[in-house]
Amino acid sequence: MMGDFEKEMEKLSDIAQRLSSGSEGIEKSMEIYQQGISLADKLQKKLDAYKTQVEILKIQEETDEQL
């Protein structure tokens, strides 16, 4: 089962494909592009949060090993 992050990555990939195809008009392309930018920002924030969680876990592990 895919999580939300994976689903959103798939949606971003679909947006990129739609834009690459050139099949949309300029106004629709701009709308799709804006959706893609918004989604990419959201995903980057999630990745940053995951990275922080991993760093915290690594620090906790190192601290536990020193005890």
C-alpha positions as CSV (number, residue, x, y, z in Angstrom):
1,M,0.0,0.0,0.0
2,M,1.4,3.4,-1.0
3,G,1.6,6.2,1.6
4,D,0.6,9.8,1.1
5,F,4.2,10.8,0.2
6,E,4.4,8.2,-2.6
7,K,1.0,9.2,-3.9
8,E,2.0,12.8,-4.0
9,M,5.3,11.9,-5.8
10,E,3.2,10.0,-8.4
11,K,1.0,13.1,-8.8
12,L,4.1,15.3,-9.3
13,S,5.4,12.9,-11.9
14,D,2.0,13.0,-13.7
15,I,2.2,16.8,-13.7
16,A,5.7,16.8,-15.2
17,Q,4.6,14.4,-17.9
18,R,1.6,16.6,-18.8
19,L,3.8,19.6,-19.0
20,S,6.4,17.8,-21.1
21,S,3.8,16.6,-23.5
22,G,2.9,20.1,-24.6
23,S,-0.7,19.1,-25.2
24,E,-2.2,21.7,-22.9
25,G,-2.7,25.3,-23.8
26,I,-0.7,28.1,-22.2
27,E,-3.3,29.0,-19.5
28,K,-3.8,25.3,-18.5
29,S,-0.1,24.7,-18.5
30,M,0.5,27.6,-16.1
31,E,-2.2,26.3,-13.8
32,I,-0.7,22.8,-13.9
33,Y,2.8,24.3,-13.4
34,Q,1.6,26.2,-10.3
35,Q,0.1,23.0,-8.9
36,G,3.4,21.2,-9.5
37,I,5.4,24.0,-7.7
38,S,3.1,23.9,-4.8
39,L,3.2,20.1,-4.5
40,A,7.0,20.1,-4.9
41,D,7.3,22.6,-2.0
42,K,5.1,20.4,0.1
43,L,7.1,17.3,-0.6
44,Q,10.4,19.1,0.1
45,K,9.0,20.1,3.6
46,K,8.1,16.5,4.2
47,L,11.6,15.3,3.2
48,D,13.2,17.9,5.4
49,A,11.1,16.7,8.4
50,Y,12.0,13.1,7.7
51,K,15.7,14.0,7.5
52,T,15.4,15.8,10.9
53,Q,13.7,12.7,12.4
54,V,16.5,10.4,11.1
55,E,19.2,12.8,12.5
56,I,17.5,12.7,15.9
57,L,17.3,9.0,15.8
58,K,21.0,8.7,15.0
59,I,21.9,11.1,17.8
60,Q,19.8,9.0,20.2
61,E,21.5,5.8,19.0
62,E,24.9,7.3,19.5
63,T,24.0,8.5,23.0
64,D,22.6,5.1,23.9
65,E,25.8,3.4,22.7
66,Q,28.0,5.7,24.9
67,L,26.0,4.8,28.0
